[in-house]
């Protein structure tokens, strides 16, 4: 579990606001799917527990030398999906009564 005090620091709050503004408060995952939902969360692509040195980095350089986003704006639903807090809804099985 990431250090929750980190999310209360001035540095994080300032960077979070900058990322949301850069992404125009649009959820980047919803945007990829072709629709709009307002973002209210900033997500670390590289998890803080594994990459603490990237906690305040908007970008990182991958093993091929390419610059990639580390922080992206997401809506609550997409953020929960990324962290697997939200389980996909399972459809009810078809029963003979439904035929």
C-alpha positions in Angstrom: 0.0 0.0 0.0 1.5 3.4 -1.0 2.3 5.9 1.7 -1.0 7.8 2.1 0.9 10.8 3.5 2.5 11.3 0.1 -0.9 12.2 -1.4 -1.2 15.0 1.2 2.0 16.7 0.3 2.1 20.1 -1.4 4.4 18.7 -4.2 1.9 15.9 -5.1 -1.2 18.3 -5.0 0.6 20.7 -7.2 1.7 18.1 -9.7 -1.7 16.4 -9.7 -3.4 19.7 -10.6 -0.8 20.2 -13.4 -1.5 16.8 -14.9 -5.3 17.2 -14.7 -4.9 20.6 -16.4 -2.6 19.2 -19.1 -5.2 16.5 -19.9 -8.0 19.1 -19.8 -9.7 17.1 -17.0 -10.5 14.3 -19.5 -10.2 10.7 -18.6 -7.5 9.4 -20.9 -8.8 5.8 -20.9 -12.3 6.9 -21.8 -10.9 9.2 -24.4 -9.0 6.2 -26.0 -12.4 4.4 -26.2 -13.9 7.4 -28.0 -16.1 9.0 -25.3 -15.7 11.6 -22.6 -15.8 11.4 -18.9 -14.4 14.0 -16.5 -11.2 12.9 -14.8 -10.8 13.4 -11.0 -7.9 11.2 -10.3 -4.2 11.1 -11.4 -2.9 7.5 -11.9 0.7 6.3 -11.7 1.4 4.0 -14.6 4.6 2.9 -12.9 3.4 1.9 -9.4 4.9 3.9 -6.5 5.6 0.9 -4.4 7.9 -0.5 -7.2 9.2 2.8 -8.6 9.3 5.3 -5.7 11.8 7.4 -7.6 9.1 8.1 -10.2 6.4 9.2 -7.7 6.7 12.9 -8.8 7.6 12.2 -12.4 5.1 13.0 -15.1 7.2 11.1 -17.6 9.7 8.2 -17.6 12.1 6.7 -20.1 11.5 3.1 -21.0 14.2 0.5 -21.7 14.1 1.5 -25.4 14.9 5.1 -24.6 11.3 6.3 -25.4 9.7 9.0 -23.3 6.3 7.8 -21.9 3.7 9.1 -19.5 3.9 8.0 -15.9 1.0 10.1 -14.7 -2.4 10.2 -16.5 -5.8 11.6 -15.6 -8.5 9.1 -15.1 -12.1 9.0 -13.9 -13.0 7.1 -10.8 -14.4 4.1 -12.7 -11.3 3.7 -14.9 -9.0 4.2 -11.9 -10.8 1.5 -9.9 -10.6 -0.8 -13.0 -6.8 -0.2 -13.2 -6.4 -1.2 -9.6 -9.0 -4.0 -9.8 -11.1 -2.5 -7.1 -14.1 -2.8 -9.4 -15.0 -6.2 -10.6 -16.6 -6.5 -14.0 -20.2 -7.3 -13.9 -21.0 -10.9 -14.7 -24.1 -11.5 -16.7 -26.8 -13.7 -15.3 -26.7 -17.2 -16.7 -29.4 -18.1 -19.2 -32.0 -20.4 -17.7 -34.9 -22.2 -19.4 -37.3 -19.7 -18.0 -35.7 -17.0 -20.0 -36.2 -18.8 -23.3 
